[in-house]
Amino acid sequence: MFLQQQTNTVAILVRATEGSPPFVDELFCRRLSLDSHRFGLNIIVLAVSNKPSVSRLTQGYAFDRGEWNIVPLPAVDLIMNRCLLPLPGIFKQQLQALVSSSNGHHVRYWSASLPGKWKVHRALSADPRLRALLAPTTLLQSDTLWEQWLERWPKGIFFKPVSGTHGKDTFRLYHDEHHTSWIMEGRNTRNELIHRTFEHRQDVSAWLDLYKAGKRMILQPYLELSHYGRPFDIRALVQKNGQGRWSLTGCMVREGPAGSLTSNLHGGGKAYPVHPYLLERYGSNQSDTLLESIRQAAARIPTLLESRFGRLAELGLDFGADVQGRLWLLEVNSRPGRSSFAEAGDTRMHNLAYTRPLAYARYLLQQHVLTDVKRPMKMPNTSSTAGLKPIPIHGG
């Protein structure tokens, strides 16, 4: 609902696409639009295209009476960037004009964005407690000795792009059972399954050089994170609430199809409540230990990353648990999806996942703390329990 009389307008930036409406992330935009009146906000969606012919900002979209309507561009008070692609230069210039037309300030963002996986990994490694949750990781370069990695980790090594999402362009490399050839299996840019066999080491190196051309990738050990042959991970969603404080909205398990490398819902995965899933997999004591470790990590990660990369609003924390029950921190995403909460049927968490962004937006607008979103924030005293209050885990 677009409230013409309200003064605070939040613009959501999403990637343009074909169809009706002509943008991705429609459910997220619609849910925020439907709830926005409770927080005294207008929501307008701005579709970002990387095509030079349509990269200009000419119109917005507002949800009203059950449908998306084209609306004139209003003055904007806050920008929520959900677009995973870089913004075209001319688009950013016009966006600046929309914001400064009414308040004279620079473009003001709801949250900063995290850099690629490699920089985030290095930042998290600075915390000894979090370092224990991280798999050995290196940036893939021309002189990377992947053979040595494979010797150290005979189950295989895992490659993923620094800036990838949804499990795309990820693959595992491992020896066949007789160690006479190398097998690669994973997903391509279109999220389609790929599989190749190499008879010679030089062929593996040549393929890696070709595949990573134009991409920055990281290399990690392949971790056995599966249940009945299906890969799974645990998504923890941490968000700032209406008082500007971090809170753990909840956790869900995402399980991929049998034979898949990843558990992303975009690759055919399904979502389940976390408590019964872990209970069946590990039993009561080990499940409780895993969930407590997730609570502790969820309390440390946001403030650490804010101290390096600027003010953040929400994070998707992806954890894995191996066959021995060891917890691993797999990935941190500053623009997380939330479809797993809907699929798993937890109404409370699903609603919070959409209302907390609005509550935090209202807090920012009321507190006038919108400047310098990229400025590193002061980190709490991590040598004590300061800033690390107990967080309940929901989703059972």
TORRODREN-497796 format. One record per residue (C-alpha): x negated, y, z negated. Coordinates in steps of 0.1 Angstrom, whole numbers. Each point is the difference from the previous one (the first is absolute). Layout:
N
px_py_pz
X_Y_Z;
...
//
This chain:
396
px_py_pz
0_0_0;
-14_34_10;
10_26_-25;
-2_33_18;
2_21_-32;
-29_-16_-18;
-33_18_1;
-24_-30_-2;
-6_-20_31;
-22_-31_2;
-12_-10_34;
-9_-36_6;
-25_-7_27;
4_-33_18;
-12_-14_33;
22_5_30;
12_-30_19;
26_-10_26;
35_-7_-11;
27_16_-22;
-10_17_-21;
-33_6_18;
-23_-6_-30;
-13_-28_-23;
6_-4_-37;
37_7_5;
11_-18_-32;
-24_20_-22;
11_33_15;
37_-9_-2;
-2_-11_-37;
-18_32_-10;
25_21_20;
30_-17_-17;
-15_6_-35;
-15_34_6;
30_20_-12;
-4_-14_-35;
-34_18_-1;
10_33_16;
-20_-8_32;
5_1_38;
-16_-28_20;
-10_6_36;
-19_-26_21;
-27_11_24;
-10_-26_26;
-37_1_9;
-10_-11_35;
-36_-4_11;
10_4_37;
-14_34_11;
32_7_20;
22_-3_-31;
-24_8_-29;
16_34_-7;
24_4_-29;
33_11_15;
28_-15_-22;
8_-19_-31;
25_-27_-11;
24_1_-29;
23_-28_-12;
36_11_-4;
33_-18_1;
-16_-33_7;
-22_10_29;
-32_18_9;
5_34_16;
-24_23_17;
-4_32_-20;
-20_33_5;
-33_1_-18;
4_16_-34;
-26_15_-23;
-17_-28_-19;
-10_-1_-37;
-17_-34_-2;
-13_-25_25;
1_-38_-5;
-24_-15_25;
10_-36_8;
-17_0_34;
-29_-24_2;
-14_17_31;
-20_33_0;
21_30_6;
-5_17_34;
-16_35_-3;
29_19_15;
24_-19_-23;
-20_11_-31;
-1_36_11;
38_0_4;
4_-17_-33;
-21_27_-17;
23_26_15;
31_-18_-14;
-14_1_-35;
-15_34_0;
30_16_16;
18_2_-33;
-25_-2_-28;
-33_12_14;
-18_-31_-13;
-21_-25_19;
15_-33_10;
10_-18_-33;
0_-37_-2;
18_-24_-23;
-31_-21_-2;
-35_-3_13;
-9_-30_22;
-25_-27_-8;
-30_-5_23;
-7_-34_16;
-4_-32_-19;
-38_2_-2;
-1_34_-18;
28_-11_-23;
-19_-32_-8;
-31_20_-9;
20_23_-22;
16_-28_-19;
-34_-17_-4;
-10_28_-23;
22_-13_-27;
-15_-32_-16;
34_-14_-9;
14_5_35;
-33_-12_16;
7_-34_-15;
32_-3_20;
-16_9_34;
-13_-25_25;
-35_5_14;
5_24_29;
-23_15_27;
6_23_29;
-4_-19_33;
-29_14_20;
-21_-12_29;
-26_-14_-23;
24_-17_-25;
-12_-36_-5;
34_-17_1;
-17_-35_2;
-14_6_-35;
34_10_-13;
15_-32_14;
-27_-21_-16;
8_16_-33;
37_-3_4;
7_-33_18;
37_4_-1;
-4_28_25;
-4_37_2;
28_25_6;
-1_31_22;
24_29_-2;
0_36_14;
-8_28_-23;
32_18_9;
23_-29_9;
35_-8_-12;
25_-28_0;
-27_-27_4;
-8_11_36;
-35_-6_14;
-10_-23_-29;
-16_-33_5;
-18_-28_-17;
-32_-16_13;
-11_-35_-12;
-17_-32_10;
19_-30_12;
-2_-31_-23;
-30_-14_18;
-18_34_1;
-5_-3_38;
21_30_9;
15_32_-14;
37_7_-2;
16_34_0;
37_5_-9;
19_31_-8;
23_27_15;
-6_25_27;
11_37_3;
35_-11_9;
1_-22_-31;
0_-31_22;
-18_-32_-11;
-33_-6_16;
-23_-30_-1;
-34_-7_16;
-28_-26_-2;
-37_8_6;
-26_-26_7;
-31_23_-3;
-10_25_-25;
-8_25_27;
36_-2_12;
12_9_-35;
-22_30_-1;
9_12_35;
37_-3_-9;
-4_19_-32;
-19_28_18;
28_2_26;
29_-2_-26;
-14_26_-23;
-7_25_28;
18_32_-9;
10_-14_-34;
-16_3_-35;
4_-33_-18;
-9_-15_-33;
-11_-35_-8;
10_-20_-31;
1_-37_-11;
31_-19_10;
19_-5_-33;
24_-30_-4;
31_19_-11;
28_-24_9;
29_-19_-16;
11_-32_17;
-21_10_30;
16_34_3;
-21_31_-6;
13_24_-27;
-9_32_-17;
15_22_-27;
10_35_9;
1_24_-29;
16_34_6;
-12_29_-22;
16_33_4;
1_34_-17;
33_7_-17;
20_32_-6;
-25_11_-27;
-30_-4_23;
-12_-31_-19;
-11_-33_15;
23_-29_-5;
1_-36_12;
33_-3_19;
-4_-38_3;
-16_-30_16;
11_-24_28;
-16_-31_16;
-3_0_38;
-4_-34_15;
-11_-6_36;
10_-28_24;
-19_-33_-3;
-33_3_19;
0_38_0;
-30_19_-14;
20_28_-15;
32_4_-19;
12_33_16;
38_1_6;
-8_14_35;
-17_-33_8;
30_-21_-10;
-4_-1_-38;
26_0_-27;
2_16_-34;
8_-15_-34;
2_11_-36;
-34_-2_-17;
8_-18_-33;
15_-32_13;
-24_-3_29;
-31_3_-22;
15_-22_-26;
5_-29_25;
-35_5_14;
-20_5_-32;
21_-7_-31;
10_23_-28;
-34_9_-16;
-19_6_32;
29_20_15;
1_23_-31;
-37_5_3;
2_9_37;
28_25_-6;
-18_16_-29;
-31_4_22;
22_17_27;
14_24_-27;
-34_10_-11;
-13_5_36;
31_19_9;
-7_24_-29;
-36_6_11;
1_2_38;
22_31_7;
-20_24_-22;
-33_-14_13;
10_6_36;
14_34_-8;
-33_10_-15;
-16_-8_33;
25_8_27;
25_25_-14;
36_0_-13;
20_-31_9;
37_-8_-4;
3_-38_4;
-21_-30_7;
6_-35_12;
-25_-23_-18;
-4_-35_16;
-13_-27_-22;
-8_-36_8;
-4_-30_-23;
-21_-30_11;
4_-37_-8;
-19_4_-33;
23_29_-10;
-26_27_4;
14_34_8;
-13_20_30;
8_36_10;
4_-3_38;
11_35_11;
13_34_-11;
24_19_23;
11_37_-5;
29_-4_24;
15_-33_-12;
31_-17_14;
27_-11_-24;
20_-25_21;
-12_-29_-23;
20_15_-29;
32_-1_21;
-6_-35_13;
-7_-14_-35;
33_13_-12;
-11_22_-29;
25_29_1;
-16_20_-28;
-35_0_15;
13_6_35;
19_31_-11;
-30_13_-20;
-22_-5_30;
20_26_19;
11_24_-28;
-34_5_-16;
-15_17_31;
29_25_-2;
-4_5_-37;
-37_6_4;
6_24_28;
24_20_-22;
-26_0_-28;
-27_14_24;
23_28_12;
11_9_-35;
-35_0_-14;
-16_18_30;
-30_-24_0;
0_-5_38;
-33_16_9;
-33_-18_6;
15_-35_5;
-34_-13_11;
-19_14_-30;
-13_-28_-22;
19_-2_-33;
-14_-4_-34;
-1_-36_-11;
11_-11_-35;
-25_-13_-25;
-3_-36_13;
-24_-9_-29;
31_-1_-22;
37_-7_4;
7_36_10;
24_2_29;
5_-38_0;
33_-5_-16;
17_-34_1;
21_-4_32;
28_-26_2;
1_-22_30;
34_-4_16;
11_-24_27;
6_-32_-18;
//
